[in-house]
Amino acid sequence: MKLISREMRRVAQFRGPPKTQRRRATKSALQRLQEALQELSKEERYDTLQALPPAVKAALLSHMERAKFCGTAGAATDASLSRGGSGGSVAPLRHQRNGRSGRSVTVQRKRGGWVARLTLLPYLSVSTRCAQTSHQASRMLQVLNRAKDLVLHHEGCEAQSVYQALNDACGEHQISLTDLSLSFCATVGAERLVGCSISGKYSTCLEDVLQQRHLLLQGRAEGYEKLREACQKVLLTTVRPRTSRVFGRARPKALESPDAERLLRGLDRRRRNFCQKRALQVVKRAVRVLEVLLACENRANMADAKRKAQDGNHEAERVRR
């Protein structure tokens, strides 16, 4: 009953008599199911269609036949149904599985010591050099936290505001900015496109990283193809590395086009897997809604048939009298 009530709340958004609501909700669910099936590969589409309940499968076929008559049906799914479903982190762009667009405040243990990291601005993280002790890294983290509070109060361009806030924070804690040896990185959440976040290259030049962030954000806003182009530009750029052998993850050399394309193919695979997984989730939700709607429709039809039979019996008795 809990599942039925939850699914029926989705039906309540369609206004009109109960019968009209059911028809509109059924049509909407069938359309979502059809679109989700078209995003699957042939093998997954076949397995999904084979697992559909018979009533849902019959309703989907009827819906597609009506849509085909109107010239709007999907050929791939139609062919699969008519044949029984036999139709036919890559560095330096690191994929973060936790799906967050920014990192929390942390002091991390690295091979060379301890590192302080936090998200200084939206989609912009900063990392210090390796400190010998966790106490030193914690002190550096306090400086970064203070700079994060101060950056909002400075005016001017973004890079100038960040540098001014960092200098002010270092002055308050009596530490030099050079001693922190900061490196920056752009991290943009792309969960709706690839199911994870995408990070650019680490660089000691804040202007370079802000440009990377701009490219990734602009590409994300325009869709996956533009995001892929932005990732390619980031891979082919040269960044400013650290001058000393301290932790920074800066990869100064730009990749050659074949190497960048090889890494981007990994992003394409992640995109396909994400889309197929999302389509399967849509299929499951649509099937649950359709099972509820079709059961309600069957009960309503049985009640209408029973009422008509009773009316016929009453009419026959009246005639006999």
C-alpha positions, 0 to 999 in steps of 0.5 A: 500500500505504501508503494501504491500511495507513493505512485498515485501521488504522481497521478494526482498532478493530472487534473480532471475526472479519475478516468481522465487522470489515469489516461493522462498519467498512463500516456505520460508514463508510457512516453517516459518508458519509451524514451528511456528504452531508446537510450539503452543498448540493444542488449540491455533493451532486449533484457529490459523488454523481456523482464517487463510485465505482460500488461505493461509490455502490451500497453507499451506496444499499443502506445507505440502503434498509436504514436506510429500512426501519428508519425511520432514513434521511436523506430528502435523500440518499436522494432525491439518490441515487434521482434520480442526485444531482439533489436539491435578517472582519467588524469589529469581530468579526475572523476570524483565518484562522490558527486560533489562539486567542491571538497570539504576542509581537510588535512590529508596525509601524503607520502611527503608529509601533511597537506591542507586543502579546501574549497576557496571559491565555488568550483575552485580548490586550493592545496598547500605544500607538504608540511612535515607535521600535522600541526603545521598543516593545521596552521596552514588550513587556518590561514586558508579558512581565514582567506575564504572568509576574507575573499567575499569582502574584497572587490575587484577581479576574482584573481585579485580578490583571492590574492589579496585575501590570501595575503591578508590571512597570512599577515594575520597568522604571521606566515608568508604566502610563499611558505604556503606554496599554494596550487589551485585546481578547478573542480566542476560538478557534472553529475547530470551529464556524466554522473560525477565531478570533473577536475582540471589541472593543478597549477600555481597560477590562479589565472590559469585555473580560473580560465579552466574553470570558466571553460568547464562551466561554460561547457557544462551549461551547453551540454556534454559535447561542449563539455567534452570540448572544454575538457580537451582544451584543458588537457592540451593546455600548459600550466605553471608547476611548482618550482620545488619538489613539493606536493602540487599535482601540477602536470606542466606539459600539455598532452599530445592530441592522440593522448588527450583523445584516448583520455576523452574516450574514457570520459565517453565510456563513463557518459554512456554507462551513466546514461544507460544506468539513468535510463534503467532507473527511469524504466523501473519507475515508469513500470511501477507507475504503469502497474498501479495505473493498469491495475486501477484501470482493470478494477474500474473496467470490472466495476463498469461491467458489473454495473452494466450487468446489474442494470441489464438484469434490472431492466429485464425484471422490469420488462417481465413485470 
